[in-house]
Amino acid sequence: MDAAFIALSLGYIVYVSAGFVTDALRFRLTTMLASAVLIVWGLVSDNLGVVGWNAAFVIVNAFQAVRLSRRHAVDLDPSDEAVREMFFPTLGPRDFLTLWTAGRKDVAASGTRLCAEGERLDDVLLLLDGTVDVKNSTGLSVTRAAPCFIGEMSYLTGEPASADVTADGDIAVRRWNREDLQNLQVLNHRCAQSWQQALGVDVSRKLRSNENRFRPPTGSG
């Protein structure tokens, strides 16, 4: 198997793979890679026609890729970027903005009950500023500070809320409706996957925090 055949086969494999790419920018980058491989094949095979046409293809698509990248550029507010880095690091700014705008900003005054134990929740909240009191019938009583999710366990399990959550002072939240999140799962797989990961990480962090809070002290005496 000579080098020319290998280069030609790789080029066509990349072209076939490009057919599965749905994002316009990634599609152009993939086809550019395929053309680059075919340029190598043309050089090895001494076929200058293939080299020339594929070089022109690369140049044209490189120009279009630059235009697409500029069009898709998204500048996030510093506070939004901080949330993206903390909870949704696998999402690029544009996908994060899709997820972020699926929710809505909300505020609540001190004493507002955000969810009640035993009641079904229609929304999942991300506490952005302030603290909340969390209590339930098992004796759990903790204060949680921003940023953290509220109602995430009910969303993940489909069961009623397991605790009362009350605003401890004025707070700011981001609120997502369950139905909107279900639609997002169909429309944007990356957002849906990152959302599930963020909720899972937050639940794990809270469980570890509870274990440490109720763990008996160690040491002598």
N, C-alpha and C positions, 0 to 999 in steps of 0.2 A: 504494500500500500504506500504510494508515493505521497510527498508533501502536498502536491497540487490537489490530489483527490481529497485529502484530509481537510484542506482549507475550503474547498468547494462544499463538502458535506457540512462542515461547521457553519458556513455562511447560510446554507438553506435551512439548517436546524434553527438558527437564530431567527430567520425570516418566518418560519412556521410558528415559533414561540411568540413572535410579535402579534400574531393573530389573536392571542389570548389576552393581550393587554388592553384594558378598557380606558385607561387614562391617556389623554391625547399627548401630553408631554412625554410620558414614559414610552408610548408607542413610537414616537419619533426618535427617541434616544435608542430604542431597541433596534429599529430599522437602520439607524446610522451605524450601529455596531455590526449588523449583518453586512452592510456595504463595505465597512472597513475590512472585514474578513475576506470579502470577495475581491477587494483591491489586492490583498495579499495573494490570493489565488491568481489574479491576473498577472501580477509581477512574477510569480513562480512559473506560470505557464507562458510568459512572454506575450500576453494578450493585452495590448495597450488600449484596445477599444473598451474592454471591461473595466480597466483601471480608470480611464477617462470618464466614462458615464457614471460609474459609482462614485468617483471623486466629486462630480457635479451634484450627484444626489446627496452626498454628505454635506456639501456646502449649503445647498438650499435648505435642507432639514435643520442644519445647525442654526441658520438664520431664523427659521420658524420656531425652533425650540427656545431661542433667546426671547422672542416675542411672547411665547406662551408663558415662560417663567416670569417675565415682567408683569404680564396680565394677571397671573395667579398669585403674585406676591401679596402677602397680607401682613400688615403691621398691627400687632396687638397692643392694647394698653398694658403698662407694666404689671398692674394687678391681675389682669387676665392671663398674661404670660406666666406669672408666678403660679397660678392655679394649673395651667397646662403642664408646667414642668413638674409640679408636685403630684398631680393625680393622673394626668394623661400624657406622659412623656413619649409614648409611642405614636402619638398623633402629630402631624405637621400642623402649622398654623391654620391652613385652610380647612382641614378636616375638624380641627378643634373648634373653629368658628361655626361650622355646621352644627356641631353638638351643642355649643354654647348658646346659639340663637334658638335652638329647639326649646330652651327653657326661658324663664322670665325672671327678672330681678324683683325682689319683694322685701318689704321691711315689716317688722313686728315690734310692738311696744312691750315693755317689761310686763311679765305676767301672762302674756299670750300663750295659750296651749297650742302647740304645733301638732301634736298627735296624742291620742289617748290609748291606754292599754286596752286591748280587746277589740279595737275598732279597725276596720279596713282602711288602708291609706290609698288615696288616688294619686298622690304626689310623692316624689322623692326630693328632698331638700339638701342643698349644700350650704352649710353655715359659713358665711364669708367674714362676718365681723360680729364680735360679742361672744357671750357664753349662754349655755342652756343647762337647766337642771333635768336630770334623768332619774326617774323613780319608777319602781314596779312593786307588785305584791309579794315578790320573793325577798324583799329587803334591800334590793339594789338602790343606792342613792349616790349619784356622782354628778359632778359638774364637768361639762365638756366645753372646751374653747374652740373657736374657729382656728383653722378650717377643719370641718368634719361633715360627714353625711348624716342626715336624719331620715329615718324610715327605710334605710337601705336593706335591712334584714327582712322586713315585710315584703319589699319589692322582690328580693331574691327568692324567698320561700313561697310567696303568695298567701301567707298567713296574716292574721291581724297583727297590729302593733303589739310589741311585747313590753312596752313601758310608756309612761306619761313623759312627754318632753315639753318643758315650759321655758319661755324666754326669761333669762336672768338679766334683766336690763334690756335696753333697746338693741335689736339685732338686725343684721342684713343677711338675706339668703338668696340663693338661686333655686328656682322651683321648676321641676320637670314633671309633666303629667304622664301617667303610666301609658296612656294610649299613644301619646306623641313618641314616647320611647320605643314602643312596639313598632310604630311606623318607621322609626329611624333604623331599627334592626333590619328591616327589609330594604331600605333605600341605601344604607351606607354600612357595609360590613365592618370597615375599620373602626368607625365610631362605636358601633355596637360592641365589638370585641374589647375596645379600650374602656368602655363604660363598665362592662362586667368585671374587668380586671381592677378598675379603680374601686368599685364597691367591695370586691373581695379583699383587697389590701386594707381598706378602711375597717372592715369587720375584723380582720385578723389583728390589726393594731389595737382596736378596742378590747378584744378578748385578752390580749397580752397585758394591756393596762389594768383590766379588772383582776387578772391573776396576781399581778404585782401588788395591787392595792389591798387584796384580802389575804395575801400570803403572810403567815405568822413570822415575826422577827426571828432572825437567827443569831447565834453567838452565845457566849457564856453567860451565866447568871440565871 
